[in-house]
Amino acid sequence: MSSESERRLSIEELKQLNRPQTLEPSTTPPPPMALLREADWEELLTRLDRLEASVGAQEALLRALTRQVGQHPTQAQLEALAREVSQMRAELKQAGKKRELSISPPSLRTALSVSIWLALILPW
């Protein structure tokens, strides 16, 4: 009653069924290499030289950029500098304001010394 498709397969049988098939070595020779003319070879070599020079220039630029990365401040340092500048601006703004004239009554010591001097000077 059970057919081959309904039969439950073991793990080993499934592995064997799903194993990639190995390719048999080909008995045909590889295709012949296409031969290039002398002018084509020269053009390829010229392009290769230009490509190598371009890669060298890009490597030098990358090295220079890598060196510069360490010279710039980090985000945290920039934020700290911004806070300090903001604080300095607030202090400068406060220092630039004119102070209000405040009058307070003289202290007892000052009042006594003024009254003594007046008492000494006025009777004359």
N, CA, C and O atoms as CSV, one atom per row, in Angstrom:
chain,resi,resn,atom,element,x,y,z
A,1,MET,N,N,0.799,-1.175,0.000
A,1,MET,CA,C,0.000,0.000,0.000
A,1,MET,C,C,0.854,1.255,0.000
A,1,MET,O,O,0.499,2.236,-0.654
A,2,SER,N,N,1.935,1.249,0.694
A,2,SER,CA,C,2.749,2.460,0.715
A,2,SER,C,C,3.651,2.493,-0.504
A,2,SER,O,O,4.278,1.495,-0.858
A,3,SER,N,N,3.704,3.607,-1.113
A,3,SER,CA,C,4.536,3.764,-2.300
A,3,SER,C,C,5.915,4.278,-1.892
A,3,SER,O,O,6.149,4.590,-0.725
A,4,GLU,N,N,6.802,4.360,-2.840
A,4,GLU,CA,C,8.177,4.810,-2.588
A,4,GLU,C,C,8.195,6.267,-2.113
A,4,GLU,O,O,9.013,6.603,-1.258
A,5,SER,N,N,7.329,7.144,-2.630
A,5,SER,CA,C,7.325,8.566,-2.263
A,5,SER,C,C,6.772,8.778,-0.861
A,5,SER,O,O,7.093,9.771,-0.208
A,6,GLU,N,N,5.935,7.841,-0.393
A,6,GLU,CA,C,5.351,7.985,0.938
A,6,GLU,C,C,6.239,7.389,2.026
A,6,GLU,O,O,6.009,7.626,3.212
A,7,ARG,N,N,7.221,6.642,1.644
A,7,ARG,CA,C,8.098,5.986,2.605
A,7,ARG,C,C,8.941,7.020,3.339
A,7,ARG,O,O,9.451,7.952,2.717
A,8,ARG,N,N,9.093,6.871,4.636
A,8,ARG,CA,C,9.916,7.784,5.423
A,8,ARG,C,C,11.366,7.357,5.283
A,8,ARG,O,O,11.724,6.191,5.444
A,9,LEU,N,N,12.200,8.378,4.970
A,9,LEU,CA,C,13.619,8.093,4.758
A,9,LEU,C,C,14.411,8.441,6.014
A,9,LEU,O,O,14.048,9.351,6.759
A,10,SER,N,N,15.477,7.717,6.231
A,10,SER,CA,C,16.349,8.012,7.370
A,10,SER,C,C,17.213,9.233,7.026
A,10,SER,O,O,17.270,9.667,5.876
A,11,ILE,N,N,17.866,9.759,8.025
A,11,ILE,CA,C,18.715,10.938,7.835
A,11,ILE,C,C,19.852,10.615,6.873
A,11,ILE,O,O,20.196,11.425,6.013
A,12,GLU,N,N,20.424,9.442,7.022
A,12,GLU,CA,C,21.534,9.056,6.143
A,12,GLU,C,C,21.071,8.960,4.693
A,12,GLU,O,O,21.783,9.366,3.775
A,13,GLU,N,N,19.883,8.425,4.501
A,13,GLU,CA,C,19.364,8.326,3.132
A,13,GLU,C,C,19.098,9.715,2.552
A,13,GLU,O,O,19.352,9.951,1.371
A,14,LEU,N,N,18.595,10.621,3.365
A,14,LEU,CA,C,18.362,11.993,2.902
A,14,LEU,C,C,19.670,12.685,2.555
A,14,LEU,O,O,19.753,13.411,1.565
A,15,LYS,N,N,20.703,12.453,3.385
A,15,LYS,CA,C,22.005,13.057,3.098
A,15,LYS,C,C,22.559,12.549,1.778
A,15,LYS,O,O,23.127,13.311,0.995
A,16,GLN,N,N,22.388,11.242,1.536
A,16,GLN,CA,C,22.903,10.673,0.293
A,16,GLN,C,C,22.141,11.218,-0.910
A,16,GLN,O,O,22.727,11.466,-1.964
A,17,LEU,N,N,20.835,11.404,-0.747
A,17,LEU,CA,C,20.052,11.931,-1.860
A,17,LEU,C,C,20.371,13.390,-2.147
A,17,LEU,O,O,20.308,13.823,-3.298
A,18,ASN,N,N,20.713,14.148,-1.120
A,18,ASN,CA,C,20.969,15.577,-1.291
A,18,ASN,C,C,22.444,15.919,-1.443
A,18,ASN,O,O,22.800,17.094,-1.543
A,19,ARG,N,N,23.290,14.925,-1.462
A,19,ARG,CA,C,24.717,15.162,-1.618
A,19,ARG,C,C,24.971,15.712,-3.022
A,19,ARG,O,O,24.440,15.193,-4.004
A,20,PRO,N,N,25.794,16.777,-3.110
A,20,PRO,CA,C,26.083,17.294,-4.457
A,20,PRO,C,C,26.796,16.249,-5.285
A,20,PRO,O,O,27.670,15.523,-4.811
A,21,GLN,N,N,26.406,16.203,-6.492
A,21,GLN,CA,C,27.010,15.213,-7.375
A,21,GLN,C,C,28.375,15.697,-7.821
A,21,GLN,O,O,28.563,16.862,-8.172
A,22,THR,N,N,29.309,14.787,-7.796
A,22,THR,CA,C,30.660,15.152,-8.216
A,22,THR,C,C,30.732,15.110,-9.725
A,22,THR,O,O,30.162,14.247,-10.393
A,23,LEU,N,N,31.459,16.086,-10.225
A,23,LEU,CA,C,31.629,16.150,-11.673
A,23,LEU,C,C,32.764,15.225,-12.081
A,23,LEU,O,O,33.818,15.191,-11.447
A,24,GLU,N,N,32.538,14.507,-13.106
A,24,GLU,CA,C,33.586,13.627,-13.602
A,24,GLU,C,C,34.604,14.471,-14.347
A,24,GLU,O,O,34.240,15.441,-15.012
A,25,PRO,N,N,35.841,14.121,-14.245
A,25,PRO,CA,C,36.854,14.904,-14.956
A,25,PRO,C,C,36.558,14.889,-16.451
A,25,PRO,O,O,36.233,13.863,-17.048
A,26,SER,N,N,36.683,16.054,-17.005
A,26,SER,CA,C,36.389,16.204,-18.421
A,26,SER,C,C,37.526,15.621,-19.249
A,26,SER,O,O,38.707,15.809,-18.958
A,27,THR,N,N,37.131,14.931,-20.256
A,27,THR,CA,C,38.149,14.345,-21.132
A,27,THR,C,C,38.454,15.261,-22.303
A,27,THR,O,O,39.351,14.993,-23.103
A,28,THR,N,N,37.686,16.361,-22.394
A,28,THR,CA,C,37.951,17.287,-23.491
A,28,THR,C,C,39.032,18.260,-23.075
A,28,THR,O,O,39.071,18.668,-21.914
A,29,PRO,N,N,39.887,18.635,-23.960
A,29,PRO,CA,C,40.965,19.570,-23.615
A,29,PRO,C,C,40.393,20.974,-23.390
A,29,PRO,O,O,39.336,21.304,-23.928
A,30,PRO,N,N,41.083,21.799,-22.600
A,30,PRO,CA,C,40.598,23.161,-22.371
A,30,PRO,C,C,40.608,23.943,-23.686
A,30,PRO,O,O,41.365,23.625,-24.604
A,31,PRO,N,N,39.763,24.960,-23.763
A,31,PRO,CA,C,39.732,25.732,-25.005
A,31,PRO,C,C,41.065,26.428,-25.229
A,31,PRO,O,O,41.742,26.789,-24.266
A,32,PRO,N,N,41.441,26.614,-26.445
A,32,PRO,CA,C,42.738,27.261,-26.706
A,32,PRO,C,C,42.690,28.723,-26.269
A,32,PRO,O,O,41.652,29.379,-26.351
A,33,MET,N,N,43.832,29.214,-25.804
A,33,MET,CA,C,43.915,30.603,-25.355
A,33,MET,C,C,43.854,31.523,-26.563
A,33,MET,O,O,44.444,31.265,-27.613
A,34,ALA,N,N,43.125,32.588,-26.371
A,34,ALA,CA,C,43.053,33.562,-27.454
A,34,ALA,C,C,44.359,34.349,-27.464
A,34,ALA,O,O,44.810,34.825,-26.422
A,35,LEU,N,N,44.935,34.476,-28.581
A,35,LEU,CA,C,46.186,35.210,-28.712
A,35,LEU,C,C,45.879,36.665,-29.018
A,35,LEU,O,O,45.012,36.969,-29.837
A,36,LEU,N,N,46.597,37.558,-28.356
A,36,LEU,CA,C,46.401,38.985,-28.564
A,36,LEU,C,C,47.498,39.532,-29.466
A,36,LEU,O,O,48.624,39.037,-29.506
A,37,ARG,N,N,47.114,40.565,-30.178
A,37,ARG,CA,C,48.113,41.218,-31.019
A,37,ARG,C,C,49.064,42.009,-30.126
A,37,ARG,O,O,48.754,42.260,-28.961
A,38,GLU,N,N,50.191,42.393,-30.648
A,38,GLU,CA,C,51.200,43.157,-29.900
A,38,GLU,C,C,50.618,44.489,-29.417
A,38,GLU,O,O,50.884,44.899,-28.288
A,39,ALA,N,N,49.835,45.162,-30.247
A,39,ALA,CA,C,49.246,46.457,-29.886
A,39,ALA,C,C,48.264,46.282,-28.721
A,39,ALA,O,O,48.195,47.129,-27.830
A,40,ASP,N,N,47.503,45.175,-28.733
A,40,ASP,CA,C,46.569,44.930,-27.641
A,40,ASP,C,C,47.311,44.691,-26.334
A,40,ASP,O,O,46.890,45.171,-25.281
A,41,TRP,N,N,48.434,43.938,-26.402
A,41,TRP,CA,C,49.244,43.704,-25.209
A,41,TRP,C,C,49.780,45.017,-24.657
A,41,TRP,O,O,49.763,45.240,-23.446
A,42,GLU,N,N,50.248,45.875,-25.533
A,42,GLU,CA,C,50.786,47.167,-25.106
A,42,GLU,C,C,49.697,48.005,-24.428
A,42,GLU,O,O,49.947,48.653,-23.412
A,43,GLU,N,N,48.503,47.988,-24.993
A,43,GLU,CA,C,47.395,48.744,-24.404
A,43,GLU,C,C,47.034,48.187,-23.028
A,43,GLU,O,O,46.789,48.949,-22.092
A,44,LEU,N,N,47.001,46.862,-22.905
A,44,LEU,CA,C,46.713,46.246,-21.606
A,44,LEU,C,C,47.773,46.603,-20.564
A,44,LEU,O,O,47.449,46.909,-19.416
A,45,LEU,N,N,49.033,46.561,-20.973
A,45,LEU,CA,C,50.107,46.908,-20.044
A,45,LEU,C,C,50.039,48.373,-19.631
A,45,LEU,O,O,50.300,48.706,-18.475
A,46,THR,N,N,49.689,49.250,-20.570
A,46,THR,CA,C,49.556,50.674,-20.259
A,46,THR,C,C,48.421,50.892,-19.264
A,46,THR,O,O,48.561,51.650,-18.304
A,47,ARG,N,N,47.301,50.225,-19.502
A,47,ARG,CA,C,46.170,50.341,-18.582
A,47,ARG,C,C,46.515,49.801,-17.199
A,47,ARG,O,O,46.108,50.360,-16.180
A,48,LEU,N,N,47.268,48.711,-17.179
A,48,LEU,CA,C,47.688,48.128,-15.910
A,48,LEU,C,C,48.607,49.090,-15.160
A,48,LEU,O,O,48.480,49.239,-13.944
A,49,ASP,N,N,49.521,49.735,-15.859
A,49,ASP,CA,C,50.406,50.714,-15.216
A,49,ASP,C,C,49.605,51.875,-14.630
A,49,ASP,O,O,49.860,52.310,-13.508
A,50,ARG,N,N,48.624,52.378,-15.408
A,50,ARG,CA,C,47.788,53.478,-14.912
A,50,ARG,C,C,46.980,53.047,-13.691
A,50,ARG,O,O,46.821,53.808,-12.737
A,51,LEU,N,N,46.481,51.831,-13.735
A,51,LEU,CA,C,45.711,51.306,-12.615
A,51,LEU,C,C,46.582,51.189,-11.365
A,51,LEU,O,O,46.147,51.551,-10.272
A,52,GLU,N,N,47.799,50.690,-11.518
A,52,GLU,CA,C,48.712,50.586,-10.381
A,52,GLU,C,C,49.051,51.959,-9.814
A,52,GLU,O,O,49.132,52.125,-8.597
A,53,ALA,N,N,49.249,52.943,-10.688
A,53,ALA,CA,C,49.553,54.300,-10.221
A,53,ALA,C,C,48.353,54.880,-9.474
A,53,ALA,O,O,48.520,55.548,-8.454
A,54,SER,N,N,47.158,54.630,-9.975
A,54,SER,CA,C,45.950,55.124,-9.316
A,54,SER,C,C,45.785,54.490,-7.942
A,54,SER,O,O,45.447,55.172,-6.975
A,55,VAL,N,N,46.022,53.196,-7.856
A,55,VAL,CA,C,45.923,52.493,-6.572
A,55,VAL,C,C,46.964,53.044,-5.597
A,55,VAL,O,O,46.668,53.233,-4.417
A,56,GLY,N,N,48.168,53.300,-6.077
A,56,GLY,CA,C,49.208,53.865,-5.216
A,56,GLY,C,C,48.823,55.234,-4.690
A,56,GLY,O,O,49.049,55.533,-3.518
A,57,ALA,N,N,48.242,56.074,-5.547
A,57,ALA,CA,C,47.817,57.403,-5.121
A,57,ALA,C,C,46.692,57.297,-4.092
A,57,ALA,O,O,46.670,58.049,-3.118
A,58,GLN,N,N,45.768,56.378,-4.302
A,58,GLN,CA,C,44.675,56.211,-3.351
A,58,GLN,C,C,45.179,55.689,-2.010
A,58,GLN,O,O,44.673,56.087,-0.961
A,59,GLU,N,N,46.172,54.803,-2.036
A,59,GLU,CA,C,46.746,54.309,-0.781
A,59,GLU,C,C,47.436,55.436,-0.023
A,59,GLU,O,O,47.324,55.522,1.200
A,60,ALA,N,N,48.155,56.307,-0.747
A,60,ALA,CA,C,48.822,57.440,-0.093
A,60,ALA,C,C,47.797,58.381,0.519
A,60,ALA,O,O,47.990,58.870,1.632
A,61,LEU,N,N,46.712,58.637,-0.197
A,61,LEU,CA,C,45.650,59.497,0.320
A,61,LEU,C,C,45.014,58.877,1.557
A,61,LEU,O,O,44.742,59.577,2.533
A,62,LEU,N,N,44.776,57.577,1.524
A,62,LEU,CA,C,44.190,56.885,2.667
A,62,LEU,C,C,45.114,56.960,3.889
A,62,LEU,O,O,44.646,57.160,5.010
A,63,ARG,N,N,46.425,56.801,3.672
A,63,ARG,CA,C,47.381,56.913,4.774
A,63,ARG,C,C,47.353,58.322,5.373
A,63,ARG,O,O,47.377,58.478,6.594
A,64,ALA,N,N,47.301,59.349,4.511
A,64,ALA,CA,C,47.268,60.735,4.996
A,64,ALA,C,C,45.993,61.002,5.788
A,64,ALA,O,O,46.034,61.649,6.835
A,65,LEU,N,N,44.870,60.510,5.295
A,65,LEU,CA,C,43.602,60.699,6.006
A,65,LEU,C,C,43.605,59.970,7.343
A,65,LEU,O,O,43.070,60.474,8.330
A,66,THR,N,N,44.198,58.800,7.375
A,66,THR,CA,C,44.270,58.022,8.608
A,66,THR,C,C,45.090,58.772,9.657
A,66,THR,O,O,44.740,58.770,10.837
A,67,ARG,N,N,46.189,59.417,9.226
A,67,ARG,CA,C,47.004,60.194,10.159
A,67,ARG,C,C,46.226,61.397,10.697
A,67,ARG,O,O,46.379,61.760,11.863
A,68,GLN,N,N,45.398,62.012,9.861
A,68,GLN,CA,C,44.660,63.204,10.269
A,68,GLN,C,C,43.520,62.889,11.222
A,68,GLN,O,O,43.096,63.761,11.980
A,69,VAL,N,N,43.022,61.674,11.201
A,69,VAL,CA,C,41.884,61.322,12.049
A,69,VAL,C,C,42.226,61.541,13.517
A,69,VAL,O,O,41.386,62.023,14.276
A,70,GLY,N,N,43.424,61.200,13.924
A,70,GLY,CA,C,43.810,61.356,15.318
A,70,GLY,C,C,43.999,62.800,15.735
A,70,GLY,O,O,44.035,63.092,16.930
A,71,GLN,N,N,44.121,63.716,14.778
A,71,GLN,CA,C,44.375,65.117,15.099
A,71,GLN,C,C,43.094,65.898,15.358
A,71,GLN,O,O,43.160,67.003,15.897
A,72,HIS,N,N,41.961,65.379,15.004
A,72,HIS,CA,C,40.700,66.091,15.170
A,72,HIS,C,C,40.042,65.698,16.492
A,72,HIS,O,O,40.178,64.561,16.944
A,73,PRO,N,N,39.322,66.650,17.117
A,73,PRO,CA,C,38.676,66.332,18.399
A,73,PRO,C,C,37.515,65.363,18.219
A,73,PRO,O,O,36.894,65.295,17.158
A,74,THR,N,N,37.246,64.628,19.270
A,74,THR,CA,C,36.129,63.686,19.245
A,74,THR,C,C,34.828,64.437,19.506
A,74,THR,O,O,34.843,65.616,19.860
A,75,GLN,N,N,33.722,63.759,19.332
A,75,GLN,CA,C,32.405,64.378,19.562
A,75,GLN,C,C,32.268,64.834,21.009
A,75,GLN,O,O,31.734,65.912,21.271
A,76,ALA,N,N,32.742,64.030,21.940
A,76,ALA,CA,C,32.644,64.394,23.360
A,76,ALA,C,C,33.479,65.648,23.645
A,76,ALA,O,O,33.047,66.520,24.398
A,77,GLN,N,N,34.672,65.739,23.047
A,77,GLN,CA,C,35.507,66.917,23.251
A,77,GLN,C,C,34.842,68.162,22.661
A,77,GLN,O,O,34.896,69.237,23.259
A,78,LEU,N,N,34.218,68.019,21.494
A,78,LEU,CA,C,33.526,69.151,20.883
A,78,LEU,C,C,32.366,69.631,21.750
A,78,LEU,O,O,32.146,70.834,21.894
A,79,GLU,N,N,31.627,68.687,22.326
A,79,GLU,CA,C,30.511,69.056,23.195
A,79,GLU,C,C,31.003,69.764,24.450
A,79,GLU,O,O,30.385,70.730,24.898
A,80,ALA,N,N,32.117,69.292,25.027
A,80,ALA,CA,C,32.676,69.939,26.220
A,80,ALA,C,C,33.138,71.353,25.879
A,80,ALA,O,O,32.914,72.281,26.656
A,81,LEU,N,N,33.782,71.525,24.725
A,81,LEU,CA,C,34.212,72.859,24.305
A,81,LEU,C,C,33.019,73.782,24.099
A,81,LEU,O,O,33.074,74.955,24.469
A,82,ALA,N,N,31.948,73.270,23.516
A,82,ALA,CA,C,30.750,74.085,23.295
A,82,ALA,C,C,30.153,74.536,24.630
A,82,ALA,O,O,29.719,75.681,24.761
A,83,ARG,N,N,30.132,73.641,25.617
A,83,ARG,CA,C,29.619,74.015,26.940
A,83,ARG,C,C,30.488,75.109,27.571
A,83,ARG,O,O,29.970,76.073,28.134
A,84,GLU,N,N,31.808,74.953,27.473
A,84,GLU,CA,C,32.713,75.942,28.052
A,84,GLU,C,C,32.563,77.299,27.372
A,84,GLU,O,O,32.564,78.327,28.048
A,85,VAL,N,N,32.435,77.318,26.057
A,85,VAL,CA,C,32.256,78.577,25.324
A,85,VAL,C,C,30.941,79.231,25.740
A,85,VAL,O,O,30.881,80.445,25.930
A,86,SER,N,N,29.899,78.432,25.879
A,86,SER,CA,C,28.604,78.966,26.314
A,86,SER,C,C,28.700,79.584,27.706
A,86,SER,O,O,28.132,80.645,27.966
A,87,GLN,N,N,29.421,78.914,28.591
A,87,GLN,CA,C,29.593,79.436,29.949
A,87,GLN,C,C,30.398,80.738,29.923
A,87,GLN,O,O,30.063,81.679,30.643
A,88,MET,N,N,31.450,80.805,29.108
A,88,MET,CA,C,32.251,82.028,29.003
A,88,MET,C,C,31.428,83.182,28.450
A,88,MET,O,O,31.543,84.314,28.919
A,89,ARG,N,N,30.600,82.895,27.457
A,89,ARG,CA,C,29.750,83.944,26.892
A,89,ARG,C,C,28.793,84.495,27.955
A,89,ARG,O,O,28.592,85.705,28.047
A,90,ALA,N,N,28.216,83.612,28.743
A,90,ALA,CA,C,27.299,84.054,29.800
A,90,ALA,C,C,28.034,84.909,30.813
A,90,ALA,O,O,27.505,85.922,31.271
A,91,GLU,N,N,29.265,84.510,31.175
A,91,GLU,CA,C,30.037,85.290,32.139
A,91,GLU,C,C,30.425,86.647,31.564
A,91,GLU,O,O,30.378,87.652,32.273
A,92,LEU,N,N,30.808,86.691,30.289
A,92,LEU,CA,C,31.152,87.964,29.660
A,92,LEU,C,C,29.940,88.881,29.557
A,92,LEU,O,O,30.048,90.092,29.754
A,93,LYS,N,N,28.800,88.301,29.250
A,93,LYS,CA,C,27.581,89.093,29.157
A,93,LYS,C,C,27.239,89.693,30.509
A,93,LYS,O,O,26.854,90.858,30.602
A,94,GLN,N,N,27.383,88.889,31.559
A,94,GLN,CA,C,27.108,89.375,32.909
A,94,GLN,C,C,28.124,90.435,33.313
A,94,GLN,O,O,27.751,91.422,33.948
A,95,ALA,N,N,29.387,90.263,32.967
A,95,ALA,CA,C,30.426,91.231,33.331
A,95,ALA,C,C,30.244,92.536,32.569
A,95,ALA,O,O,30.626,93.592,33.072
A,96,GLY,N,N,29.680,92.495,31.388
A,96,GLY,CA,C,29.494,93.688,30.590
A,96,GLY,C,C,28.322,94.543,31.025
A,96,GLY,O,O,28.226,95.703,30.621
A,97,LYS,N,N,27.449,94.013,31.819
A,97,LYS,CA,C,26.290,94.781,32.286
A,97,LYS,C,C,26.736,95.807,33.318
A,97,LYS,O,O,27.632,95.550,34.122
A,98,LYS,N,N,26.092,96.982,33.285
A,98,LYS,CA,C,26.387,97.991,34.291
A,98,LYS,C,C,25.730,97.562,35.595
A,98,LYS,O,O,24.607,97.058,35.624
A,99,ARG,N,N,26.464,97.780,36.650
A,99,ARG,CA,C,25.907,97.422,37.951
A,99,ARG,C,C,24.939,98.509,38.389
A,99,ARG,O,O,25.160,99.698,38.160
A,100,GLU,N,N,23.893,98.081,39.007
A,100,GLU,CA,C,22.907,99.024,39.505
A,100,GLU,C,C,23.459,99.714,40.748
A,100,GLU,O,O,24.180,99.119,41.549
A,101,LEU,N,N,23.101,100.972,40.880
A,101,LEU,CA,C,23.536,101.727,42.041
A,101,LEU,C,C,22.714,101.280,43.243
A,101,LEU,O,O,21.485,101.344,43.239
A,102,SER,N,N,23.405,100.838,44.241
A,102,SER,CA,C,22.689,100.399,45.437
A,102,SER,C,C,23.128,101.264,46.602
A,102,SER,O,O,24.320,101.453,46.842
A,103,ILE,N,N,22.159,101.780,47.315
A,103,ILE,CA,C,22.448,102.636,48.473
A,103,ILE,C,C,21.994,101.879,49.705
A,103,ILE,O,O,20.854,101.427,49.808
A,104,SER,N,N,22.904,101.761,50.611
A,104,SER,CA,C,22.561,101.088,51.863
A,104,SER,C,C,22.923,102.030,53.002
A,104,SER,O,O,23.832,102.848,52.862
A,105,PRO,N,N,22.246,101.930,54.090
A,105,PRO,CA,C,22.579,102.806,55.219
A,105,PRO,C,C,23.975,102.494,55.728
A,105,PRO,O,O,24.426,101.351,55.664
A,106,PRO,N,N,24.660,103.516,56.235
A,106,PRO,CA,C,26.028,103.272,56.708
A,106,PRO,C,C,26.030,102.377,57.943
A,106,PRO,O,O,25.052,102.279,58.684
A,107,SER,N,N,27.139,101.753,58.120
A,107,SER,CA,C,27.259,100.888,59.294
A,107,SER,C,C,27.404,101.757,60.535
A,107,SER,O,O,27.678,102.953,60.435
A,108,LEU,N,N,27.229,101.178,61.658
A,108,LEU,CA,C,27.300,101.899,62.926
A,108,LEU,C,C,28.689,102.489,63.119
A,108,LEU,O,O,28.826,103.611,63.607
A,109,ARG,N,N,29.682,101.765,62.753
A,109,ARG,CA,C,31.065,102.223,62.913
A,109,ARG,C,C,31.278,103.466,62.059
A,109,ARG,O,O,31.855,104.453,62.517
A,110,THR,N,N,30.802,103.411,60.793
A,110,THR,CA,C,30.962,104.549,59.901
A,110,THR,C,C,30.200,105.757,60.454
A,110,THR,O,O,30.726,106.870,60.447
A,111,ALA,N,N,28.987,105.552,60.925
A,111,ALA,CA,C,28.180,106.648,61.458
A,111,ALA,C,C,28.862,107.290,62.663
A,111,ALA,O,O,28.856,108.515,62.780
A,112,LEU,N,N,29.440,106.510,63.546
A,112,LEU,CA,C,30.124,107.048,64.711
A,112,LEU,C,C,31.359,107.845,64.319
A,112,LEU,O,O,31.616,108.920,64.861
A,113,SER,N,N,32.113,107.311,63.380
A,113,SER,CA,C,33.328,108.022,62.990
A,113,SER,C,C,32.991,109.333,62.295
A,113,SER,O,O,33.702,110.320,62.486
A,114,VAL,N,N,31.921,109.378,61.489
A,114,VAL,CA,C,31.521,110.608,60.811
A,114,VAL,C,C,31.014,111.618,61.838
A,114,VAL,O,O,31.349,112.800,61.770
A,115,SER,N,N,30.216,111.154,62.778
A,115,SER,CA,C,29.698,112.075,63.785
A,115,SER,C,C,30.817,112.609,64.673
A,115,SER,O,O,30.738,113.766,65.085
A,116,ILE,N,N,31.822,111.859,64.983
A,116,ILE,CA,C,32.965,112.332,65.770
A,116,ILE,C,C,33.706,113.403,64.994
A,116,ILE,O,O,34.048,114.446,65.551
A,117,TRP,N,N,33.957,113.164,63.727
A,117,TRP,CA,C,34.655,114.156,62.904
A,117,TRP,C,C,33.830,115.436,62.765
A,117,TRP,O,O,34.374,116.540,62.803
A,118,LEU,N,N,32.546,115.284,62.609
A,118,LEU,CA,C,31.704,116.475,62.505
A,118,LEU,C,C,31.724,117.266,63.829
A,118,LEU,O,O,31.762,118.496,63.824
A,119,ALA,N,N,31.699,116.554,64.937
A,119,ALA,CA,C,31.711,117.200,66.235
A,119,ALA,C,C,33.051,117.935,66.446
A,119,ALA,O,O,33.085,118.985,67.089
A,120,LEU,N,N,34.096,117.412,65.932
A,120,LEU,CA,C,35.393,118.038,66.084
A,120,LEU,C,C,35.547,119.250,65.152
A,120,LEU,O,O,36.169,120.246,65.521
A,121,ILE,N,N,34.987,119.159,63.964
A,121,ILE,CA,C,35.188,120.201,62.961
A,121,ILE,C,C,34.205,121.355,63.149
A,121,ILE,O,O,34.621,122.507,63.026
A,122,LEU,N,N,32.981,121.124,63.427
A,122,LEU,CA,C,31.937,122.154,63.467
A,122,LEU,C,C,32.117,123.206,64.569
A,122,LEU,O,O,31.887,124.381,64.284
A,123,PRO,N,N,32.501,122.882,65.773
A,123,PRO,CA,C,32.599,123.943,66.773
A,123,PRO,C,C,33.657,124.993,66.462
A,123,PRO,O,O,33.640,126.058,67.079
A,124,TRP,N,N,34.463,124.774,65.648
A,124,TRP,CA,C,35.540,125.719,65.378
A,124,TRP,C,C,35.019,126.826,64.616
A,124,TRP,O,O,35.764,127.746,64.277
